[in-house]
Amino acid sequence: MATTVPRRKGFPTRQLFVLSLCRICEPISFCSIFPYIYYMIESFGTAKNANEIAVYAGMVTSAFAFAEFTTGMLWGRISDKFGRKPVLIMGLVGTMLSMLIFGFAKSFPIALFARAVGGALNGNIGVIQTTVAELVTEKEYQARAFAVMPFIWCLGSIIGPALGGLLAEPVKRYPAVFTPGGIFEEYPYLLPNLVSASILVVGIIIGTLFLEETHEILRQKPDIGVRAGRKIVKFFKGRSSSEGKFEGPKGYDSPLNEQDGRLLANGGGYSTFANPPVINTEEEQEEEETVRKRPAPTTKTFTRPVILQIVAYGILAYHTMGFEQLFPVFLSTPRSAEPPHHLFKFTGGFGLDTQSIGFILSAQGVVSMTIQFFLFPPIVEYFGTLSVYRFCMFLYPISYIIVPYLNFLPPSLSMAGVYTVLLIKIIFSVHAYPCNAILLTNSAPSLLVLGAINGIAASTASICRAFGPTITGLIYTQGLDWGMVGLAWWVNAGVCVLGGIQCLWMKGEDFDSNNKTGEIVTDEEVGRSVAVEVQVAHNTGLVAGEEHINEYAIVRKVADEEVANSFREELDMGGRREQN
């Protein structure tokens, strides 16, 4: 019989831990530039005046997202064909190259190119969503699982800004350690990027050695990297590769036995067979290829709920990225010589340095991580995913509207106002993103097309992130010219209001409340594709009859009676064929 790896039930703590170790590298790198981007753009001499710096800073931020948009769908398709793991590793490699080029940038075009390289080679946003969805096949664990990656992003957003704020311009800040005339004086922003690149190298190594493939078909294939990781762990534990039962460290799971690769689901663990594997017939191999290559029809893949979720994701990405880019620029903008007197027409920022901004943004990450870990799962479980998402989208504009009015506070209360605004924004952000991810996953008609859906969603979010900072920067610059520092903030709030209105058309959970473990197959084309996949499962000996269908993770529910009957016919044919 052919090698088959059944899916594991329960919460996938170990693989999520490994995925998190890979994921944390990216927010560290991405967020590390925010504390010094204003001063880096200023050093290029591209901006004619201080008001234009926001525009160029927005373009640097947008370059990553725009390039990511152009390749997002491609990476989604590649992950469906070649697996999630290779795409994730490639994304880390691309980000590492981007950070190195960015650190050596001495002009605006080079900085722009560096960010574009990172975006073009990184399709990890959508692929990570798909990976988590494939790891978590039981709905009761979704809130916890989908909160993990935003939690990790929060953790990275603590380290990243602190790293950028502390290590930028090291010769100026630490002359006793970094003497003038060296490489770090010529490239004052190289050090934080070198450290970020080093962290990414660690993530690449961990991902290669310990991250397992989650693609329904491709995860059956042997993984050279995981085998190497297993041997390394055994070596350090003082065991030879042929002795004893292997138990991986925390964060590592080992479903395949090295000797024969044969597994059988047996409660919470796996046992091996001594029988040698049997090569599939040509007809069976063709059926496997049919399952691998044949997606659901586009018209059925992108259903109305899916499209609404993708649009919601784009709106959310637009205004949140606008905030992330604009807030450090606002904090860097010099204070106004005169205190504000008009309710709408006033200007000025806080005039903070890179170190202070880095500390503020790191504090934001600490609070985000705490709320994500302790509040999000119970709140979503109690109120429901869609209700929480709608609540966030309708109240999110508050955090944008009040930012410019921090100028009205006396100096003794200004920093308290900054942290209050961040707290409000964080509460909405840490709930909105994972809720959107859960709703998008639940709206998918089939797990067979989840990679494509997340690829489109990631591309949509990327194009919104690309235009968001640039448009926001242009509006901010125009607002400063008009003496209205709040203009960009109020426009951003308006976009957020549109998102709140749009989410009223969204529907709640699409899964059957009595079927917490699976997916819905709603059309005949997808239903037959799934039936073919179950036929392959019969041929590999994974399932022995219809009564065992729930052991096979890809099929959970067939919503149409006609499709269900067709499915049963395919299943019966598979059973008879196996007996013959």
PALUM-278098 format. One line per field, with one value per residue (C-alpha): z, y, x; residue number from 1. Coordinates in Angstrom, 3 decimals. Example, Ala and Ser with C-alpha at 12.3 -4.5 7.8 and 13.67 -1.06 7.14 Angstrom:
<nodes>
c3 = 7.800;7.140
c2 = -4.500;-1.060
c1 = 12.300;13.670
num = 1;2
</nodes>
This chain:
<nodes>
c3 = 0.000;-0.661;2.103;3.728;6.616;8.335;9.900;13.628;15.764;18.544;18.816;16.789;19.436;18.231;14.560;15.351;17.580;14.709;12.319;14.859;15.055;11.290;11.278;13.985;11.793;9.365;11.728;13.351;9.960;8.682;11.788;12.401;9.745;11.163;13.905;11.481;8.091;8.456;9.103;6.462;3.799;5.052;4.655;0.989;0.182;-2.140;-0.363;-1.109;2.328;5.556;4.448;1.521;3.678;4.493;0.788;0.213;3.446;2.269;-1.083;0.626;2.733;-0.309;-2.484;-0.427;-0.536;-4.225;-5.227;-2.919;-4.720;-8.130;-7.007;-4.282;-6.498;-8.085;-4.715;-3.733;-6.864;-6.331;-2.772;-4.091;-6.581;-4.737;-1.091;1.624;3.142;0.085;-0.374;3.295;3.199;-0.035;1.598;4.422;1.944;-0.014;3.121;4.136;0.765;0.985;4.408;3.288;0.219;2.283;4.839;2.116;0.401;0.010;-2.265;-2.451;-5.606;-4.000;-0.851;-2.993;-4.960;-1.764;-0.391;-3.737;-3.800;-0.387;-1.423;-4.753;-3.162;-0.211;-0.467;3.161;4.255;2.341;2.625;6.413;6.640;4.531;6.621;9.875;8.365;7.293;10.672;12.520;11.158;14.149;14.412;18.200;18.010;15.298;17.566;19.438;16.325;14.260;17.204;17.264;14.168;15.096;18.567;16.979;14.835;18.030;19.584;16.508;16.537;20.011;18.999;15.558;16.488;19.531;17.320;14.701;17.216;19.218;16.387;13.779;13.450;15.846;15.353;16.456;19.427;20.567;19.561;22.125;20.392;16.761;15.843;13.176;9.677;9.573;7.561;9.983;9.517;5.750;6.086;9.286;8.922;8.079;11.594;12.334;8.912;9.474;12.756;11.055;8.294;10.906;12.606;9.239;8.660;11.932;10.797;7.473;9.248;11.717;8.957;6.762;9.530;11.591;9.675;8.142;4.939;5.451;1.857;1.785;-0.946;-0.873;2.840;1.971;0.292;2.188;3.441;3.362;5.637;8.320;8.151;8.677;11.584;13.152;12.921;14.400;17.361;17.877;17.731;20.449;22.546;22.343;20.262;16.972;14.135;14.274;18.015;20.063;19.535;18.573;20.606;19.251;21.385;22.128;18.915;16.760;15.597;13.786;12.108;9.728;10.870;9.206;8.552;6.427;6.455;7.173;9.632;10.970;12.944;16.392;18.992;19.752;18.246;15.290;14.861;12.093;9.776;8.763;5.355;2.434;0.488;-2.734;-5.838;-7.138;-10.539;-13.405;-13.107;-9.382;-10.001;-12.629;-10.074;-7.618;-10.299;-11.019;-7.409;-7.330;-10.518;-10.676;-8.682;-8.192;-10.825;-10.388;-10.267;-7.353;-5.601;-5.316;-3.912;-2.583;1.050;-0.096;-2.172;0.710;3.041;0.583;0.149;3.937;4.246;1.691;3.492;6.816;5.332;3.742;6.826;9.308;7.141;6.679;10.453;10.825;8.294;9.306;13.081;13.234;10.689;12.842;15.911;13.940;12.527;14.278;16.787;15.710;16.844;17.940;19.934;17.960;18.125;15.421;15.682;12.225;10.932;12.904;12.253;13.987;15.435;18.396;17.058;18.669;17.831;16.551;19.975;21.522;18.570;18.735;22.408;21.772;18.966;21.059;23.892;21.373;20.633;24.320;24.812;21.557;22.596;26.021;24.646;21.868;24.315;27.171;25.727;22.116;22.446;25.233;23.659;20.267;21.880;23.836;21.286;18.004;15.285;13.064;15.945;17.249;13.771;13.197;16.601;15.791;12.350;13.556;16.475;14.829;13.342;16.851;17.102;13.887;14.490;17.819;16.846;15.529;18.563;20.755;19.819;22.082;25.164;27.455;27.228;30.553;29.197;25.572;25.991;28.023;25.098;22.660;24.665;25.088;21.323;20.804;23.354;21.576;18.204;19.536;21.021;17.648;15.603;17.565;17.257;13.670;11.874;13.306;13.056;9.385;8.881;10.575;8.564;5.319;6.088;7.033;3.870;1.608;-0.264;0.042;1.557;-1.922;-3.026;0.224;-1.063;-4.106;-1.980;0.509;-2.395;-3.846;-0.393;0.269;-3.113;-2.431;0.969;-0.579;-3.222;-0.519;1.641;-1.396;-2.116;1.518;2.751;-0.475;-0.621;3.108;2.771;-0.085;1.888;4.973;2.971;1.417;4.837;6.205;3.273;4.099;7.825;8.552;10.082;10.786;7.156;6.464;9.766;9.081;5.550;6.986;9.466;6.551;4.823;8.057;8.227;4.730;6.028;8.862;6.430;4.135;6.911;7.415;4.259;5.634;7.098;10.075;10.314;7.262;9.057;10.477;14.233;14.774;12.557;14.215;12.327;8.715;5.536;3.202;-0.371;-2.123;-5.828;-7.977;-9.499;-6.086;-4.774;-7.510;-7.027;-3.371;-4.299;-6.518;-3.615;-1.368;-4.135;-3.899;-0.131;-0.599;-2.879;-0.334;2.454;4.522;4.787;4.431;4.036;4.321;8.082;8.389;6.243;9.161;9.623;6.317;6.912;3.427;3.470;6.240;4.737;1.356;1.465;-1.665;-1.661;-5.318;-4.744;-1.700;-3.752;-6.436;-3.722;-2.257;-5.692;-6.129;-2.654;-3.309;-6.555;-4.641;-2.069;-4.730;-6.638;-3.512;-2.809;-6.380
c2 = 0.000;3.563;5.799;7.901;10.334;10.859;14.187;14.592;15.695;18.251;21.552;21.441;23.082;21.818;22.685;26.076;26.673;25.922;28.039;30.864;30.723;31.210;33.869;36.099;36.914;38.911;41.405;42.033;42.975;44.789;46.937;47.714;50.465;52.559;54.393;55.693;55.846;59.582;60.385;57.939;59.633;62.995;61.840;60.936;64.568;63.551;65.524;69.245;70.090;68.373;68.180;65.887;63.306;61.650;61.022;59.317;57.346;56.141;55.102;53.028;51.293;50.814;49.313;46.114;45.756;46.606;44.045;41.538;42.183;41.440;38.017;37.115;35.035;33.361;32.288;31.003;28.831;27.698;26.670;24.607;22.861;22.528;22.883;25.516;24.955;25.862;29.097;30.026;29.418;31.401;34.285;34.386;34.300;37.183;39.257;38.624;39.833;42.858;43.875;43.609;45.776;48.261;48.587;49.517;51.965;55.479;56.798;56.694;54.480;51.791;51.819;51.522;48.634;46.829;46.908;45.785;42.771;41.712;42.032;40.231;37.223;37.026;35.338;34.354;36.299;34.142;30.941;31.210;31.624;28.489;26.587;27.423;26.428;23.072;22.475;23.209;20.944;21.282;24.443;24.576;25.395;28.060;31.122;29.980;28.950;32.035;34.232;32.708;34.415;37.912;37.256;36.436;39.566;41.568;39.966;40.819;44.352;44.726;43.568;45.218;48.875;48.528;47.043;49.788;52.602;51.438;50.364;53.084;55.586;53.625;55.889;58.887;57.087;54.818;56.496;54.483;51.233;52.317;54.608;57.305;56.579;52.977;51.213;52.149;55.848;55.467;53.343;54.610;52.324;49.123;47.676;47.103;45.509;43.189;42.042;41.521;39.484;37.323;36.624;35.652;33.178;31.490;31.363;29.793;27.085;26.295;26.181;23.914;21.436;21.314;22.725;20.040;20.303;20.747;20.408;17.591;15.623;16.903;16.275;12.562;13.057;12.571;15.801;15.865;18.899;17.327;14.124;16.143;17.980;14.704;13.359;16.544;16.348;12.687;13.441;16.076;13.767;11.129;8.641;7.055;7.464;3.756;3.345;3.822;5.863;9.435;12.174;15.650;18.682;21.119;22.785;19.801;16.908;13.770;11.882;9.776;6.793;6.780;3.022;2.557;5.718;3.692;5.104;4.316;6.669;5.185;7.484;10.277;8.636;6.556;2.995;1.439;-1.493;-4.010;-4.552;-3.029;-0.279;-1.203;0.922;2.489;1.466;3.950;4.518;5.276;7.672;9.446;9.845;11.397;13.796;14.673;15.610;17.586;19.558;20.021;23.021;23.883;26.126;29.822;30.762;28.371;29.105;32.836;32.784;35.869;35.272;34.757;37.958;39.963;38.668;39.503;43.043;43.407;42.240;44.837;47.681;46.587;46.378;49.838;51.856;49.884;50.138;53.824;54.181;52.131;54.313;57.652;57.425;57.346;60.180;62.194;61.552;62.673;65.816;68.937;70.620;73.702;77.027;78.124;76.158;75.154;77.517;76.195;72.931;71.696;73.973;73.355;71.650;70.143;66.800;65.676;66.020;62.785;61.045;57.477;55.999;57.445;56.343;52.849;52.608;53.740;51.246;48.456;49.282;48.980;45.442;44.488;45.597;43.918;40.636;40.717;41.448;38.873;36.165;36.777;38.558;37.542;33.808;34.175;37.289;35.615;32.442;34.389;36.976;35.201;35.989;38.156;40.198;41.014;41.947;44.312;45.920;46.595;48.019;50.475;51.783;51.638;55.195;56.658;55.814;57.755;60.799;61.715;61.374;64.949;66.384;65.167;68.526;70.193;68.407;70.134;68.751;66.960;64.877;64.453;61.078;59.763;60.736;58.878;55.668;56.027;56.285;53.265;51.255;51.990;51.129;47.936;46.637;46.881;45.647;42.473;41.421;42.509;40.649;37.136;37.480;38.318;35.306;32.964;34.316;33.981;30.377;29.460;31.051;28.877;26.269;23.695;23.236;22.195;25.837;27.516;28.209;30.055;32.014;33.087;33.978;36.311;37.716;38.342;40.044;42.229;43.201;43.873;46.252;48.077;48.224;49.494;52.375;53.049;54.513;56.421;57.983;58.671;60.268;62.496;63.576;64.184;66.358;68.299;68.712;70.179;72.628;73.654;73.809;70.741;67.993;65.941;65.675;62.284;60.884;61.889;60.461;57.204;57.160;57.603;54.522;52.607;53.674;52.231;48.964;48.981;49.481;46.750;44.160;44.453;42.335;39.626;36.473;34.444;30.968;28.794;25.555;23.315;23.929;20.183;19.546;21.281;19.528;20.284;21.973;22.307;21.121;23.012;22.228;19.125;19.855;20.117;17.192;14.887;16.071;15.154;11.797;11.103;11.980;9.546;6.935;7.496;7.153;3.784;2.636;3.626;1.807;4.907;4.346;1.071;2.158;4.936;4.512;5.720;8.803;11.214;9.925;11.525;15.244;16.517;15.532;16.717;17.565;17.489;20.115;19.114;15.857;15.145;15.699;13.447;10.639;11.009;10.975;7.725;6.087;6.998;5.648;2.353;1.920;2.423;-0.204;-2.776;-2.042;-2.513;-5.901;-7.046
c1 = 0.000;1.138;2.387;-0.326;-0.106;-3.474;-4.214;-3.870;-6.794;-6.654;-4.839;-1.558;0.610;3.958;3.685;2.142;5.150;7.544;5.464;5.562;9.357;9.445;6.742;8.223;11.218;9.079;7.408;10.776;12.207;9.128;8.588;12.255;12.306;9.449;11.399;14.044;12.283;11.568;15.231;16.469;14.323;15.557;19.177;18.591;17.860;15.031;12.309;12.314;10.972;9.936;6.312;7.212;8.983;5.663;5.012;8.376;8.094;4.699;6.153;8.852;6.212;3.972;6.728;6.745;2.968;2.624;5.259;3.587;0.300;1.804;3.031;0.516;-1.785;1.220;2.602;-0.842;-0.963;2.622;1.785;-1.132;1.154;4.461;3.425;3.172;6.602;8.752;6.797;7.183;10.930;11.247;9.414;11.943;14.835;13.311;12.835;16.460;17.755;15.491;16.826;20.453;19.852;17.860;20.629;23.136;20.767;22.175;19.442;15.673;15.484;17.675;15.550;12.429;13.948;14.964;11.444;10.020;12.347;11.119;7.484;7.870;9.571;7.197;3.815;3.660;0.583;-1.876;0.136;0.383;-3.394;-3.784;-1.241;-3.023;-6.373;-4.921;-3.331;-6.579;-9.309;-11.628;-13.678;-13.591;-9.866;-10.107;-10.225;-7.131;-5.240;-5.989;-5.005;-1.517;-0.117;-1.392;0.036;3.389;3.152;2.585;5.649;7.701;6.339;7.831;11.285;11.373;10.834;13.084;15.782;15.413;15.254;18.266;20.572;19.953;22.834;25.100;28.145;26.111;24.541;27.364;30.654;32.606;31.659;31.340;34.201;33.736;34.976;33.808;31.137;28.378;29.060;28.851;25.719;24.053;21.001;22.871;23.204;19.484;19.104;22.079;20.570;17.200;18.843;20.590;17.257;15.783;18.632;17.685;14.049;15.049;17.053;14.250;11.650;13.755;14.539;11.344;8.360;6.157;4.164;0.395;-0.863;-3.408;-1.586;1.996;2.435;2.576;5.957;9.258;10.825;14.629;14.754;12.557;14.596;17.775;16.180;15.146;18.678;20.141;17.779;18.577;22.286;22.036;19.888;22.621;20.640;21.504;19.011;18.095;17.458;14.369;11.255;11.891;10.279;10.814;11.367;8.618;7.617;8.489;6.336;7.432;4.599;6.723;8.736;12.164;12.253;9.179;7.083;3.910;1.424;-1.995;-4.213;-4.558;-6.022;-3.616;-0.527;0.685;1.950;4.043;3.504;6.137;4.555;6.469;4.704;2.915;3.385;0.157;-1.127;-0.999;-4.742;-4.461;-1.588;-3.668;-6.448;-4.002;-2.842;-6.488;-7.011;-3.763;-4.317;-8.063;-9.339;-12.964;-14.545;-13.775;-17.450;-17.978;-14.696;-15.319;-18.796;-20.547;-19.427;-15.839;-15.854;-17.333;-14.627;-11.865;-13.222;-13.420;-9.813;-8.717;-10.483;-9.018;-5.524;-5.835;-6.655;-4.530;-1.414;-2.165;-2.020;1.177;2.984;1.474;1.773;5.615;5.715;3.301;5.459;8.545;6.928;8.308;6.048;4.149;5.598;2.119;-0.467;-3.597;-6.577;-8.923;-10.869;-9.849;-7.125;-3.949;-0.606;2.441;3.501;5.588;9.143;10.360;13.653;14.081;14.761;11.597;9.484;10.969;10.066;6.478;5.970;7.488;5.120;2.303;3.476;3.523;-0.068;-1.168;0.391;-1.264;-4.740;-4.322;-3.375;-5.810;-8.862;-9.383;-10.274;-12.882;-14.433;-14.869;-16.155;-18.774;-19.957;-19.199;-16.678;-18.875;-20.317;-16.850;-15.666;-18.590;-18.081;-14.431;-15.107;-17.735;-15.674;-12.239;-12.567;-12.389;-8.692;-8.006;-10.168;-8.605;-4.909;-4.382;-6.176;-3.327;-1.791;-4.351;-3.050;-0.556;3.009;2.637;-0.263;0.803;2.514;-0.404;-2.612;-0.347;-0.561;-4.323;-4.790;-2.558;-4.542;-7.838;-6.328;-4.744;-8.000;-9.711;-6.755;-6.008;-9.640;-10.352;-7.547;-8.005;-11.797;-11.432;-9.150;-11.622;-14.558;-12.595;-11.650;-15.214;-16.595;-14.417;-16.512;-13.713;-10.287;-9.193;-9.381;-8.327;-4.822;-6.186;-8.676;-6.020;-3.727;-6.364;-7.118;-3.421;-3.048;-6.077;-4.699;-1.295;-2.614;-4.562;-1.437;0.439;-1.901;-2.792;0.527;1.169;-2.291;-2.224;1.221;0.039;-3.017;-0.877;1.536;-1.344;-2.884;0.334;0.425;-3.142;-2.400;-4.581;-2.462;-5.599;-6.773;-5.151;-6.408;-9.987;-9.924;-8.585;-11.454;-13.880;-12.466;-12.919;-16.584;-17.072;-15.650;-18.169;-21.036;-19.706;-19.550;-23.320;-23.721;-21.464;-22.958;-21.816;-20.336;-20.919;-20.128;-22.782;-22.879;-23.058;-20.076;-17.182;-14.427;-14.813;-15.772;-18.732;-18.623;-21.413;-21.172;-21.062;-17.639;-15.974;-18.016;-16.793;-13.210;-13.517;-15.024;-12.007;-9.755;-11.615;-11.226;-7.473;-7.748;-9.429;-6.666;-4.033;-5.861;-6.550;-10.310;-12.156;-15.750;-18.287;-18.556;-14.938;-15.323;-14.884;-11.327;-10.425;-9.932;-10.721;-14.413;-16.679;-20.028;-21.731;-24.449;-26.394;-28.354;-27.634;-23.920;-24.113;-25.663;-22.988;-20.391;-21.776;-21.772;-18.090;-17.401;-19.202;-17.300;-14.064;-15.049;-15.954;-12.779;-10.672;-12.320;-11.641
num = 1;2;3;4;5;6;7;8;9;10;11;12;13;14;15;16;17;18;19;20;21;22;23;24;25;26;27;28;29;30;31;32;33;34;35;36;37;38;39;40;41;42;43;44;45;46;47;48;49;50;51;52;53;54;55;56;57;58;59;60;61;62;63;64;65;66;67;68;69;70;71;72;73;74;75;76;77;78;79;80;81;82;83;84;85;86;87;88;89;90;91;92;93;94;95;96;97;98;99;100;101;102;103;104;105;106;107;108;109;110;111;112;113;114;115;116;117;118;119;120;121;122;123;124;125;126;127;128;129;130;131;132;133;134;135;136;137;138;139;140;141;142;143;144;145;146;147;148;149;150;151;152;153;154;155;156;157;158;159;160;161;162;163;164;165;166;167;168;169;170;171;172;173;174;175;176;177;178;179;180;181;182;183;184;185;186;187;188;189;190;191;192;193;194;195;196;197;198;199;200;201;202;203;204;205;206;207;208;209;210;211;212;213;214;215;216;217;218;219;220;221;222;223;224;225;226;227;228;229;230;231;232;233;234;235;236;237;238;239;240;241;242;243;244;245;246;247;248;249;250;251;252;253;254;255;256;257;258;259;260;261;262;263;264;265;266;267;268;269;270;271;272;273;274;275;276;277;278;279;280;281;282;283;284;285;286;287;288;289;290;291;292;293;294;295;296;297;298;299;300;301;302;303;304;305;306;307;308;309;310;311;312;313;314;315;316;317;318;319;320;321;322;323;324;325;326;327;328;329;330;331;332;333;334;335;336;337;338;339;340;341;342;343;344;345;346;347;348;349;350;351;352;353;354;355;356;357;358;359;360;361;362;363;364;365;366;367;368;369;370;371;372;373;374;375;376;377;378;379;380;381;382;383;384;385;386;387;388;389;390;391;392;393;394;395;396;397;398;399;400;401;402;403;404;405;406;407;408;409;410;411;412;413;414;415;416;417;418;419;420;421;422;423;424;425;426;427;428;429;430;431;432;433;434;435;436;437;438;439;440;441;442;443;444;445;446;447;448;449;450;451;452;453;454;455;456;457;458;459;460;461;462;463;464;465;466;467;468;469;470;471;472;473;474;475;476;477;478;479;480;481;482;483;484;485;486;487;488;489;490;491;492;493;494;495;496;497;498;499;500;501;502;503;504;505;506;507;508;509;510;511;512;513;514;515;516;517;518;519;520;521;522;523;524;525;526;527;528;529;530;531;532;533;534;535;536;537;538;539;540;541;542;543;544;545;546;547;548;549;550;551;552;553;554;555;556;557;558;559;560;561;562;563;564;565;566;567;568;569;570;571;572;573;574;575;576;577;578;579;580
</nodes>
